[in-house]
Amino acid sequence: MAGSDKAEGAWRTIGEVAAEIGLPQHRLRYWETRFPQLKPLQRGGQRRYYRPEDVDLVRRIDRLLNHEGYTIAGVQKLLAGARRAPRSEVVDQRAQLRLIRDRLKRALSQ
């Protein structure tokens, strides 16, 4: 289980997601306004419920913005493009990236 007492596939509140990922709740609310792909369910009292795929998307956005140096506009373009890219193209790009990574590892180890 990912840092909480809930089952892995359980829906989480904004507070649980924020605590699990280490972000303030207001940042998640802001991201909801910037990334149309991030749409947690809202039930009575406007309480947000994040599905597992929402939590995965929050993790991805966090990684891109806070660890890989993307801007919000850059992440928006990346996520918009990801919806349009055919799966075979993504698999091919992954293979190419693995080759580049392996070449870099070999070059650094010499």
N, C-alpha and C positions, 0 to 999 in steps of 0.2 A: 504494500500500500504506500502511496506516495505522500508520506509526511502527515497523514491524518488517520483517524480511526475509521474513516469511511472506506467502503469497498472501492476498488479501483474504478469501476464504471459508474459510481454514484455521482449524482449532480452535486455541485458545491456552491455555496453562497460566495458573494464577492469577498467577504472577510476571510473565508477559508482559502480561496484562491490567492488572495493577496499575501496571507501568511505563508502559504506553501511555497510561493515563488519569491517572496521577499520584496514585494512592491507595496506602495501605499494604495489604498482603495481608490483615491481620487485619480491616480494615474490610469487604473483600469477603466474608470468611467470616461476619462478623456480619450483613451484609445478606442472606446466604443464609438466616439464621435468621429474619429479619424479613419477607422478601418471598417468598412461596411461588412466585411466577412465576419467580424466579431459581433455576434448577436446573441447574448445570453437570453434565456427566457425570462420574462418578467411576470410574476404572479401577483396576487393580492398585496396591496401595500407597496407596489413597485419593487418588491424584493427580487433581486437578480439570482438566477440559477444557471450556473455554468455547466454545460455538458462536458464529457471528457474531451471531445473534439475542440470545444472552446478553450479548455485549459491548455491543450496542445498548441493551439494558435497563440495564446498569450505567451507561452514559453518561447515559441518561435519569434514572435515580435520582440520580446525582451532580449533574446539572444542577438537578433539583428541590430537592434537599436543600441543596446548597452554593452555588447561584447564585440560585435563585428564592425561597429562604427557607421552603420547606415543612418541616414536621415529619415524622418517620417515620410517625406515624399519618395525616397528611395524604396522604403519598405512597401509603400502603397503600390508603386510600380511593380515591384517584385511579386507581391501577392496577386495583383491584377493579372500579371503575365502568367503566373502559375496556374490560374484557372483556365487559361487558353492553351497552354502547352500540351500537346499530345503526350501520353504516357511514354510512348516509344522514344520520343525526343528527350524526355527527362532521363530515361534509362541510359540513352546514348551519352548525354552530358555527364552523367555520373561516372560512366566508364572512362570518359576522357579525363575527368577530374582525378580519378584514381591513378591513371597513368602519369599525369603531371605530378601528383603527390609522391608517387613511387620514385620518379626521376629526381625530384627535389631531395628526397630522403637519401638516395644513393649519392647525390652530389655533395650533400652535407656530411656524409659519413666518410668521404674520401679525404 
